[in-house]
Amino acid sequence: MSETNGDAKPFRIAIVGGAIGGLTTALFLDHFCRRPPGEDGRPLPPIAIDVYEQASEYKEIGAGVGLGINAAKLVHRIDGVGAAMNRIQGRTGSSWFTFCRWDTGGLITHIDSPVSDEDVVRPSSMARSEFLDVLLGFIRQRRVATLHTNKKFTSVKASASDLGEGGVEISFKDGTTAEADLLIGSDGIHSEVRKQFVTGKALYSGKIAYRGVVPIDKLPKDTWPGRSWSVIWMARHKHFLVFPISQSRTLNIVAFISKREDEIPDLRESWTSTCDRRELEADFGDCEGTVQDIIRLMPERPSKWRINDHEPVTRWVFLGGKAVLLGDACHATTPHQGAGAGQAVEDGYILSKALADWLSRGRRGPLEGWMDLYQRIRLPRAQKVVTTSRQAGELYEFESPDLVDLPYDEAVPIVAERLQERLKWLWFEDLDAVYDREREEAGL
């Protein structure tokens, strides 16, 4: 919880964006930067965290979100948060996903989870709103940060008094300003913080998605093709993905299909965009019976939106280390590996470790070197997620360059083999070891 170190002036941290990335970062900052005194008996200098959300309330729009085992491990480092996360997740046993044919429901392959539901630290599939409520609950209970709403970021500049020791001045649409020593831009794929420093645009991935949720107790259990509720039906140019959330009471559904951009001129990347269910039925009406059963249970107006990622952002650190980007603001990805939220979690973890190390050294030396360390560790891995996520979407839909001309039945065993190994690099990275190695190489 927030404390002060005597009369010392706190190091002020402003987080722009109050979604999963921003809130987990606030908790990691609290965890690392307000830790007990080290071996030398000195406490870290105090910090003050402010989170600025542009909406009128802290609210996640959308249905399911997943955290892989690597990100889940980090969340479990924060006392109590991992256990609370486990209580809201869907249960999948020892299964990650079952991959099925679109036409018969026959098995293509099955991938086991790296751990089982019996393990304390395990991957999590959750309702976004429920996970956000967990994070907010701990932030409020522990007085981790001051939470602001109706604060739409417009600009940032070095403070007028900045002589190398000062911070930044942040302006908001309502005409107010705030001072901070570090600004963290965690405001999503259309980040206004990012636009202050670099150009770039969202890129259409060639796919759209229909989304919705249905009650699991309404599903046909006797004909269900998977070992768990996590199943992907794979066809050429489309795939139909489901997984459980909300203590396995609800099935989250995402139906992807490739579309030319001129076929969807008015479709936005927005959770609030909807369509008539008949569009979904038309696009997936040739899929096997279980898929049809699910579609019939979906809302009459499911969510429909374009799937984008973003041009690579090669610099995340600005204003001499006093402004940094995090999460989708610097590495927005397609959702085909379920890794977008997890990458934001990894960002927050490494950034907080780096800041805590700088603070523990009495703020000696430029902050920029430590924020560059954050970028050095996180940028290559995050950008690899963006690239491989696009490739995963192509693989699920038999669109990989060497598969596009193969008959479906000939491509199936190739796809099955490639699916088995492609996520291990993402699940089993020792971020603490990487941090220690890169810090040593950087001479910090």
DRENKOL-917884 format. One record per residue (C-alpha): residue in one letter; x negated, y, z negated. Coordinates in nm, 4 decimals. Layout:
BEGIN
REC type        X        Y        Z
REC    A        X        Y        Z
...
// end
This chain:
BEGIN
REC type        X        Y        Z
REC    M   0.0000   0.0000   0.0000
REC    S  -0.0990   0.3614   0.0437
REC    E  -0.3386   0.4918  -0.2200
REC    T  -0.5808   0.7782  -0.2538
REC    N  -0.9439   0.7763  -0.3574
REC    G  -0.9536   1.0543  -0.6116
REC    D  -0.9183   1.3898  -0.4417
REC    A  -1.0811   1.2762  -0.1162
REC    K  -0.9093   1.3983   0.1981
REC    P  -0.7482   1.1020   0.3738
REC    F  -0.8436   0.9990   0.7236
REC    R  -0.5265   1.0680   0.9209
REC    I  -0.4065   0.8118   1.1775
REC    A  -0.1170   0.8850   1.4137
REC    I   0.0429   0.5942   1.5997
REC    V   0.2628   0.6968   1.8921
REC    G   0.5120   0.4182   1.9589
REC    G   0.7063   0.2260   1.6959
REC    A   0.7518  -0.1116   1.8634
REC    I   0.5748  -0.4388   1.7821
REC    G   0.2264  -0.3198   1.8809
REC    G   0.2425   0.0032   1.6836
REC    L   0.3908  -0.1517   1.3707
REC    T   0.1543  -0.4504   1.3560
REC    T  -0.1345  -0.2067   1.3993
REC    A  -0.0103  -0.0054   1.1015
REC    L  -0.0070  -0.3245   0.8931
REC    F  -0.3568  -0.4241   1.0080
REC    L  -0.4871  -0.0755   0.9248
REC    D  -0.3389  -0.1107   0.5788
REC    H  -0.4882  -0.4593   0.5440
REC    F  -0.8422  -0.3674   0.6481
REC    C  -0.8773  -0.0006   0.5556
REC    R  -0.7163  -0.0155   0.2108
REC    R  -0.8985  -0.3261   0.0959
REC    P  -1.0618  -0.3539  -0.2490
REC    P  -1.4130  -0.2134  -0.3016
REC    G  -1.6955  -0.4076  -0.1393
REC    E  -2.0053  -0.5556  -0.2994
REC    D  -2.1461  -0.2081  -0.3567
REC    G  -1.8409  -0.1228  -0.5670
REC    R  -1.7361   0.1642  -0.3436
REC    P  -1.3766   0.1814  -0.2210
REC    L  -1.3101   0.2824   0.1350
REC    P  -1.2114   0.6450   0.1924
REC    P  -0.8328   0.6875   0.1807
REC    I  -0.6246   0.6802   0.4972
REC    A  -0.2827   0.8203   0.5850
REC    I  -0.0784   0.6565   0.8633
REC    D   0.2074   0.8210   1.0515
REC    V   0.4116   0.6352   1.3133
REC    Y   0.5977   0.8466   1.5687
REC    E   0.8890   0.6852   1.7550
REC    Q   1.0714   0.8746   2.0294
REC    A   1.4070   0.7015   1.9735
REC    S   1.6529   0.7930   1.7012
REC    E   1.5846   0.4658   1.5197
REC    Y   1.3301   0.1868   1.5139
REC    K   1.4912  -0.0670   1.7398
REC    E   1.3741  -0.3371   1.9816
REC    I   1.5895  -0.3780   2.2898
REC    G   1.5833  -0.7210   2.4490
REC    A   1.6027  -1.0757   2.3273
REC    G   1.3100  -1.3096   2.2753
REC    V   0.9413  -1.2561   2.2151
REC    G   0.6657  -1.5093   2.1648
REC    L   0.3366  -1.5023   1.9774
REC    G   0.0817  -1.7673   2.0689
REC    I  -0.1294  -1.9396   1.8088
REC    N  -0.4163  -1.6889   1.8358
REC    A  -0.1953  -1.3874   1.7630
REC    A   0.0046  -1.5781   1.5013
REC    K  -0.3181  -1.6512   1.3096
REC    L  -0.3865  -1.2798   1.2865
REC    V  -0.0372  -1.1940   1.1636
REC    H  -0.0757  -1.4578   0.8910
REC    R  -0.3807  -1.2661   0.7604
REC    I  -0.1405  -0.9977   0.6345
REC    D  -0.0056  -1.1187   0.3025
REC    G   0.3547  -1.2354   0.3346
REC    V   0.4155  -1.1321   0.6952
REC    G   0.3325  -1.4686   0.8495
REC    A   0.5657  -1.6528   0.6141
REC    A   0.8461  -1.4091   0.6938
REC    M   0.7782  -1.4553   1.0645
REC    N   0.8045  -1.8337   1.0268
REC    R   1.1474  -1.7989   0.8692
REC    I   1.2994  -1.6294   1.1755
REC    Q   1.1402  -1.8281   1.4554
REC    G   1.2860  -2.0983   1.6746
REC    R   1.1698  -2.4530   1.6101
REC    T   1.0030  -2.6567   1.8837
REC    G   0.8453  -2.9461   1.6943
REC    S   0.5082  -3.0223   1.8519
REC    S   0.6226  -2.9067   2.1948
REC    W   0.5201  -2.5943   2.3843
REC    F   0.7208  -2.6396   2.7055
REC    T   0.8707  -2.9145   2.9163
REC    F   0.8480  -2.8415   3.2907
REC    C   1.1260  -2.9878   3.5054
REC    R   1.2323  -3.0066   3.8664
REC    W   1.4962  -2.7555   3.9712
REC    D   1.7025  -3.0046   4.1710
REC    T   1.7233  -3.3153   3.9502
REC    G   1.5936  -3.2015   3.6116
REC    G   1.3273  -3.4695   3.6398
REC    L   1.0065  -3.4283   3.4425
REC    I   0.7123  -3.2526   3.6100
REC    T   0.4942  -3.2377   3.3003
REC    H   0.5023  -3.1621   2.9300
REC    I   0.2605  -2.9463   2.7321
REC    D   0.2211  -2.9959   2.3598
REC    S   0.1893  -2.7059   2.1211
REC    P  -0.1598  -2.6656   1.9732
REC    V   0.0007  -2.7230   1.6314
REC    S   0.3340  -2.8532   1.5053
REC    D   0.6239  -2.6905   1.3250
REC    E   0.4908  -2.8405   1.0039
REC    D   0.1773  -2.6249   1.0153
REC    V   0.1949  -2.2974   0.8266
REC    V   0.0177  -2.1078   1.1055
REC    R   0.1943  -2.1864   1.4311
REC    P   0.3160  -2.0174   1.7487
REC    S   0.6353  -1.8202   1.7047
REC    S   0.9310  -1.7536   1.9326
REC    M   1.1594  -1.4930   1.7809
REC    A   1.4299  -1.2390   1.8456
REC    R   1.2532  -0.9092   1.9029
REC    S   1.4913  -0.7218   1.6754
REC    E   1.4398  -0.9702   1.3900
REC    F   1.0601  -0.9504   1.4175
REC    L   1.0735  -0.5720   1.4228
REC    D   1.2881  -0.5804   1.1074
REC    V   1.0276  -0.7997   0.9366
REC    L   0.7496  -0.5551   1.0226
REC    L   0.9538  -0.2527   0.9160
REC    G   1.0465  -0.4208   0.5903
REC    F   0.6847  -0.4732   0.4897
REC    I   0.5819  -0.1237   0.6001
REC    R   0.8548   0.0349   0.3900
REC    Q   0.8143  -0.1951   0.0906
REC    R   0.4380  -0.1401   0.0738
REC    R   0.4483   0.2274   0.1755
REC    V   0.2064   0.1492   0.4568
REC    A   0.3017   0.4462   0.6745
REC    T   0.5341   0.7399   0.7105
REC    L   0.7884   0.6527   0.9807
REC    H   0.9169   0.9313   1.2048
REC    T   1.1980   0.9183   1.4626
REC    N   1.3080   1.1491   1.7470
REC    K   0.9426   1.2310   1.8114
REC    K   0.8756   1.2199   2.1841
REC    F   0.5052   1.2737   2.2508
REC    T   0.4204   1.5402   2.5083
REC    S   0.0493   1.6212   2.4733
REC    V  -0.2666   1.5968   2.2677
REC    K  -0.5750   1.8119   2.2462
REC    A  -0.8805   1.8495   2.0279
REC    S  -0.7995   2.0617   1.7237
REC    A  -0.8936   2.4252   1.7563
REC    S  -1.1209   2.3885   1.4544
REC    D  -1.2976   2.0867   1.6022
REC    L  -1.6737   2.1135   1.5610
REC    G  -1.7371   1.7439   1.6044
REC    E  -1.5872   1.6568   1.2687
REC    G  -1.2264   1.7553   1.3322
REC    G  -0.9384   1.5719   1.4891
REC    V  -0.6583   1.6203   1.7362
REC    E  -0.3380   1.8200   1.7595
REC    I  -0.0352   1.6259   1.8857
REC    S   0.2680   1.8015   2.0348
REC    F   0.6218   1.6678   2.0570
REC    K   0.9211   1.7551   2.2729
REC    D   1.1068   1.9094   1.9780
REC    G   0.8391   2.1778   1.9537
REC    T   0.6669   2.0401   1.6449
REC    T   0.3017   1.9446   1.6174
REC    A   0.0974   1.7105   1.3994
REC    E  -0.2701   1.6839   1.3125
REC    A  -0.4612   1.3566   1.3054
REC    D  -0.8171   1.2305   1.2978
REC    L  -0.7269   0.9384   1.5253
REC    L  -0.4409   0.9058   1.7738
REC    I  -0.3382   0.5537   1.8792
REC    G  -0.1229   0.5483   2.1921
REC    S   0.0990   0.2403   2.1683
REC    D   0.3850   0.3754   2.3759
REC    G   0.4275   0.1084   2.6396
REC    I   0.3811   0.0591   3.0114
REC    H   0.4995   0.4135   3.0883
REC    S   0.2727   0.5592   2.8188
REC    E   0.2748   0.9367   2.7935
REC    V  -0.0469   0.9217   2.5918
REC    R  -0.2225   0.7377   2.8746
REC    K  -0.1006   0.9934   3.1287
REC    Q  -0.2914   1.2622   2.9385
REC    F  -0.6189   1.0998   3.0339
REC    V  -0.5932   0.8640   3.3328
REC    T  -0.3806   0.8207   3.6416
REC    G  -0.2212   0.4971   3.7534
REC    K   0.1160   0.3447   3.8104
REC    A   0.3248   0.0430   3.7308
REC    L   0.2984  -0.2272   3.9965
REC    Y   0.5910  -0.4410   4.1059
REC    S   0.4974  -0.8076   4.0682
REC    G   0.7308  -0.9353   4.3380
REC    K   0.9715  -1.0870   4.0864
REC    I   1.2845  -0.9860   3.9000
REC    A   1.4378  -1.1466   3.5926
REC    Y   1.7873  -1.2109   3.4646
REC    R   1.8001  -1.2293   3.0843
REC    G   2.0488  -1.3306   2.8213
REC    V   2.1101  -1.5431   2.5128
REC    V   2.3561  -1.8218   2.4370
REC    P   2.4433  -2.0181   2.1201
REC    I   2.2462  -2.3411   2.1035
REC    D   2.5371  -2.5307   1.9489
REC    K   2.7277  -2.4823   2.2768
REC    L   2.4630  -2.6591   2.4872
REC    P   2.4959  -3.0150   2.6243
REC    K   2.2544  -3.2014   2.3975
REC    D   2.3078  -3.5475   2.5509
REC    T   2.1757  -3.4373   2.8922
REC    W   1.9084  -3.1940   2.7727
REC    P   1.5855  -3.2693   2.9652
REC    G   1.3210  -3.1414   2.7212
REC    R   1.1626  -3.2665   2.4005
REC    S   1.2645  -2.9358   2.2469
REC    W   1.4733  -2.6355   2.3491
REC    S   1.1715  -2.4903   2.5353
REC    V   1.2119  -2.5833   2.9022
REC    I   1.1148  -2.4384   3.2410
REC    W   1.2916  -2.5536   3.5573
REC    M   1.0594  -2.4920   3.8541
REC    A   1.1627  -2.4288   4.2134
REC    R   0.9935  -2.2642   4.5068
REC    H   1.0136  -1.8863   4.4609
REC    K   1.2023  -1.9054   4.1300
REC    H   1.1945  -2.0573   3.7824
REC    F   1.4430  -2.0739   3.4950
REC    L   1.2905  -2.0469   3.1462
REC    V   1.4535  -2.1008   2.8049
REC    F   1.3280  -2.1170   2.4467
REC    P   1.4855  -2.1054   2.0977
REC    I   1.4923  -1.8002   1.8707
REC    S   1.6701  -1.7009   1.5475
REC    Q   1.6029  -2.0221   1.3536
REC    S   1.7031  -2.2217   1.6633
REC    R   2.0571  -2.0873   1.6536
REC    T   2.0129  -1.9023   1.9836
REC    L   1.8622  -1.9882   2.3205
REC    N   1.6722  -1.7105   2.4947
REC    I   1.7015  -1.7246   2.8739
REC    V   1.4842  -1.5637   3.1411
REC    A   1.5568  -1.6551   3.5028
REC    F   1.2854  -1.5329   3.7416
REC    I   1.3160  -1.5089   4.1180
REC    S   1.0942  -1.3543   4.3853
REC    K   1.2446  -1.0593   4.5710
REC    R   1.1015  -0.8143   4.8204
REC    E   1.0934  -0.4624   4.6845
REC    D   1.3253  -0.3415   4.9600
REC    E   1.5852  -0.5889   4.8314
REC    I   1.5992  -0.4154   4.4919
REC    P   1.5582  -0.0429   4.5684
REC    D   1.7531   0.0775   4.2634
REC    L   1.6521  -0.1858   4.0083
REC    R   1.4597  -0.0479   3.7114
REC    E   1.2274  -0.2045   3.4583
REC    S   1.4752  -0.1618   3.1764
REC    W   1.6474  -0.3793   2.9200
REC    T   1.9606  -0.1716   2.9751
REC    S   1.9938  -0.2607   3.3456
REC    T   2.2660  -0.5207   3.3933
REC    C   2.4406  -0.6972   3.6785
REC    D   2.7429  -0.9130   3.7472
REC    R   2.6774  -1.2745   3.6481
REC    R   2.7757  -1.3771   3.9987
REC    E   2.4383  -1.2463   4.1207
REC    L   2.2632  -1.4895   3.8878
REC    E   2.4954  -1.7688   3.9966
REC    A   2.4188  -1.6976   4.3605
REC    D   2.0413  -1.7026   4.3047
REC    F   2.0390  -2.0174   4.0873
REC    G   2.3524  -2.1984   4.1998
REC    D   2.1485  -2.4733   4.3675
REC    C   1.9758  -2.5735   4.0427
REC    E   2.0708  -2.8910   3.8550
REC    G   2.3654  -2.9255   3.6191
REC    T   2.2055  -2.8265   3.2892
REC    V   2.1001  -2.4928   3.4368
REC    Q   2.4589  -2.4387   3.5528
REC    D   2.5866  -2.5189   3.2026
REC    I   2.3558  -2.2527   3.0587
REC    I   2.4532  -1.9915   3.3182
REC    R   2.8233  -2.0441   3.2451
REC    L   2.7564  -1.9597   2.8798
REC    M   2.5678  -1.6397   2.9591
REC    P   2.7267  -1.2943   2.9276
REC    E   2.9381  -1.1712   3.2164
REC    R   2.6837  -0.8916   3.2597
REC    P   2.3355  -1.0307   3.1947
REC    S   2.0297  -0.8080   3.1861
REC    K   1.8539  -0.7741   3.5210
REC    W   1.5252  -0.5947   3.5723
REC    R   1.2132  -0.5796   3.7821
REC    I   0.8950  -0.7354   3.6489
REC    N   0.6000  -0.4965   3.6557
REC    D   0.2481  -0.4830   3.5307
REC    H   0.0079  -0.1897   3.5680
REC    E  -0.2985  -0.0899   3.7617
REC    P  -0.6112  -0.1740   3.5581
REC    V  -0.7001   0.0880   3.2984
REC    T  -1.0781   0.0777   3.2605
REC    R  -1.1140   0.3365   2.9864
REC    W  -0.9155   0.3209   2.6605
REC    V  -1.1112   0.5708   2.4456
REC    F  -1.0899   0.9491   2.4853
REC    L  -1.1661   1.2794   2.3116
REC    G  -1.4873   1.1480   2.1587
REC    G  -1.3162   0.8463   2.0050
REC    K  -1.0273   1.0429   1.8553
REC    A  -0.7649   0.9057   2.0947
REC    V  -0.7314   0.5414   2.1985
REC    L  -0.4805   0.3268   2.3873
REC    L  -0.3296  -0.0015   2.2683
REC    G  -0.0971  -0.2721   2.4002
REC    D   0.1089  -0.2168   2.7141
REC    A  -0.0221   0.1396   2.7312
REC    C  -0.3530   0.0010   2.8589
REC    H  -0.2847  -0.3578   2.9750
REC    A   0.0836  -0.4084   3.0562
REC    T   0.1319  -0.7622   3.1820
REC    T   0.3962  -0.9799   3.3385
REC    P   0.5558  -1.2192   3.0859
REC    H   0.4605  -1.5498   3.2476
REC    Q   0.2206  -1.6560   2.9705
REC    G   0.4232  -1.5138   2.6831
REC    A   0.1139  -1.3166   2.5843
REC    G   0.2044  -0.9486   2.6081
REC    A   0.3001  -0.8971   2.2434
REC    G   0.0142  -1.1181   2.1291
REC    Q  -0.2372  -0.9043   2.3132
REC    A  -0.1063  -0.5937   2.1378
REC    V  -0.1469  -0.7789   1.8069
REC    E  -0.5070  -0.8659   1.8962
REC    D  -0.5695  -0.4999   1.9874
REC    G  -0.4442  -0.3800   1.6511
REC    Y  -0.6501  -0.6374   1.4650
REC    I  -0.9810  -0.5495   1.6330
REC    L  -0.9202  -0.1743   1.6251
REC    S  -0.8468  -0.1899   1.2523
REC    K  -1.1588  -0.3968   1.1800
REC    A  -1.3716  -0.1476   1.3703
REC    L  -1.2227   0.1533   1.1942
REC    A  -1.2615  -0.0112   0.8528
REC    D  -1.6292  -0.0821   0.9214
REC    W  -1.6862   0.2811   1.0187
REC    L  -1.5054   0.4056   0.7100
REC    S  -1.6987   0.1648   0.4878
REC    R  -2.0206   0.3278   0.6091
REC    G  -1.9031   0.6643   0.4833
REC    R  -1.7978   0.7757   0.8338
REC    R  -2.1624   0.7975   0.9297
REC    G  -2.2269   0.8228   1.3008
REC    P  -1.9724   0.8993   1.5705
REC    L  -1.6330   0.7314   1.5542
REC    E  -1.6549   0.6972   1.9325
REC    G  -1.9114   0.4187   1.9052
REC    W  -1.6727   0.2075   1.6977
REC    M  -1.3759   0.2769   1.9235
REC    D  -1.5945   0.1831   2.2208
REC    L  -1.6628  -0.1434   2.0376
REC    Y  -1.2864  -0.2010   2.0203
REC    Q  -1.2598  -0.1437   2.3952
REC    R  -1.5659  -0.3563   2.4696
REC    I  -1.4153  -0.6533   2.2866
REC    R  -1.0559  -0.6226   2.3966
REC    L  -1.0546  -0.4908   2.7533
REC    P  -1.1986  -0.7968   2.9356
REC    R  -0.9740  -1.0450   2.7553
REC    A  -0.6610  -0.8308   2.7913
REC    Q  -0.7241  -0.7717   3.1606
REC    K  -0.7794  -1.1445   3.2108
REC    V  -0.4334  -1.1986   3.0597
REC    V  -0.2845  -0.9566   3.3137
REC    T  -0.4528  -1.1363   3.6043
REC    T  -0.3801  -1.4908   3.4895
REC    S  -0.0212  -1.4055   3.4005
REC    R   0.0439  -1.3078   3.7612
REC    Q  -0.1214  -1.6313   3.8677
REC    A   0.0984  -1.8275   3.6265
REC    G   0.4104  -1.6759   3.7807
REC    E   0.2865  -1.7841   4.1219
REC    L   0.2095  -2.1344   3.9969
REC    Y   0.5525  -2.1783   3.8342
REC    E   0.7120  -2.0912   4.1686
REC    F   0.4748  -2.2876   4.3934
REC    E   0.3389  -1.9637   4.5417
REC    S  -0.0320  -2.0146   4.4719
REC    P  -0.2207  -1.9572   4.7987
REC    D  -0.3043  -2.3249   4.8504
REC    L   0.0500  -2.4396   4.7647
REC    V   0.2722  -2.2144   4.9733
REC    D   0.2632  -2.4371   5.2807
REC    L   0.2832  -2.7694   5.0981
REC    P   0.6146  -2.9545   5.0720
REC    Y   0.7594  -2.9286   4.7213
REC    D   0.7126  -3.2981   4.6403
REC    E   0.3459  -3.2883   4.7456
REC    A   0.2808  -2.9756   4.5383
REC    V   0.4431  -3.1084   4.2185
REC    P   0.1491  -3.3248   4.0972
REC    I  -0.0976  -3.0439   4.1704
REC    V   0.1105  -2.7978   3.9679
REC    A   0.1460  -3.0494   3.6847
REC    E  -0.2311  -3.0947   3.6611
REC    R  -0.3054  -2.7215   3.6651
REC    L  -0.0533  -2.6489   3.3924
REC    Q  -0.2278  -2.8726   3.1412
REC    E  -0.5467  -2.6758   3.0854
REC    R  -0.4747  -2.3185   3.1840
REC    L  -0.3854  -2.1694   2.8420
REC    K  -0.6547  -2.3108   2.6139
REC    W  -0.8816  -2.0077   2.6629
REC    L  -0.5954  -1.7865   2.5457
REC    W  -0.4964  -1.9944   2.2444
REC    F  -0.8356  -2.0655   2.0899
REC    E  -1.0482  -1.7488   2.0947
REC    D  -1.2306  -1.6796   1.7657
REC    L  -1.1847  -1.3028   1.7568
REC    D  -1.3821  -1.2594   1.4359
REC    A  -1.6842  -1.4328   1.5886
REC    V  -1.6513  -1.2217   1.9033
REC    Y  -1.6288  -0.9069   1.6920
REC    D  -1.9412  -0.9905   1.4915
REC    R  -2.1390  -1.0768   1.8049
REC    E  -2.0370  -0.7646   1.9966
REC    R  -2.0963  -0.5371   1.6981
REC    E  -2.4479  -0.6760   1.6611
REC    E  -2.5177  -0.6328   2.0317
REC    A  -2.3903  -0.2744   2.0132
REC    G  -2.6284  -0.2049   1.7243
REC    L  -2.3506  -0.0984   1.4869
// end
